[in-house]
């Protein structure tokens, strides 16, 4: 267990929560096939000042399995999100599987959240998961996260 046990964490879904999705609810791509990142309204303004939580992204990315993107492309896209937010992310986990794979990491399963919590000493009962879909809320409950908030409530825009 990490020395920083007891830390509060903020766990964020990626697509539809932090960044815009395309019409198929997938990460959008440019003409060269590179992931195109566009932060949703209110995301940067809300997250840049936060310094009292560990901040994580937990994201299902079946597009990797389908061959739409490589894991490296998704990792680079998340690194770009981090740069746009002022390098505030602690870490992230990506599930490249489809729902039919039955893995323990694909939300609503808790694997990505519990793995990050174990590595970084996160007190899940004192933490929050923010997402835009019911699978995110189910993941929070399955992982023992104390609070779930829908993204449209967390990122109040003016």
Beta strands, then each sheet from edge to edge (+ up, - down):
strand 1: 9-12
strand 2: 54-60
strand 3: 91-95
strand 4: 128-131
strand 5: 147-150
sheet 1: 3+ 2+ 1+ 4+ 5+
end
